[in-house]
Amino acid sequence: MEVGKWFRIRYQNFVNDTYNRRHLRVDSSSMVRCIMSAQCFLYGFYPAVGEQIWLENEEWQPIPVYVIPKEDDNVSNGKFGRLEEK
């Protein structure tokens, strides 16, 4: 969460103040630690404000994290940056 807050401050002039599903899609590998890291980052990066607050006294809001199937994940399967052989 703290990393998300840090990035929010650093890039506040480049990103929307509030989460918008049409402007952001978050993908993660299927490893649980990666999904949890994405969720924690988003908690800090896009805290719920205004109309996005759905739980009183809570800044967290649900933001989807899409899981890439292991066989399609070019980062965790070691194919990142490599050209596929034909």
N, C-alpha and C positions, 0 to 999 in steps of 0.2 A: 504494500500500500504506500509506503514512504517513497518508493521509487516512482510510482505513478504521480504522487504529489510533486516530486522534484521535476519530472518531465512536464507536468502541467504548468509550473511556474516558468520553466525554461522556454517552452514553446507556446506560451499563451497568445502570442501575436500571430501564430500560424494555424491554430486550430479553433474550432467553435468552442464557445463557453459551455455548451450543453451537448450531451450525446444525441446524435441523430442517426437512426439506423440506415438512412440513405447515404450517409457520408462516411460510414465506417463499417468495416467487416473485420472481425478478429478471427484468425485461423490459428489452430494449435495442433501439435502432434497429438497422438493418442495417449501419450504418457501422462499419467495423472499429475505428476509434478509440474508439467508444462501447462496443463489446463488450470491448475490452481494458481500458478504464477500469473497467467493471463488474467484471471479473475481478480487477484489482488492488485495487479497493476491498474486495471480498469476502475477498481474501487477508489483508488487515489487520483487517477487521471480525470475521471468523469463523475465526481460526487453529485448526488441528486440535489437539484436546486429548483426552486419555484414549483411549477406544475409537475416536475418529475419526482417530487417527494411523495411517496406513497405510504411510508411508514413513519409515524411521528417520531421526532428526535433521532432520526437515522439518516445518514448521508448516502448509504448504499442504495444502489438501484440495480435491478437485473439487466445485464447486458449480455447478449448471446456470445458464446465462444464456440465456433464451429470446429469440430474435430476432423482432421484429415485422416482417412484410413491409412494404416501403416504401409500398405503396399503402394499408395500414391504419395507418400511423404518423402520427397526427394532430399530433405534436410537430414532426417534421422536415419534414412536407409543408406546414406553415404553417396547419393547421386547428385548432391547439390553442386552446381557448377560444372558438371560433366555433361558432355554431349552423349546422347544415346547412340550406341552402335547399331547399325542396320544390317 
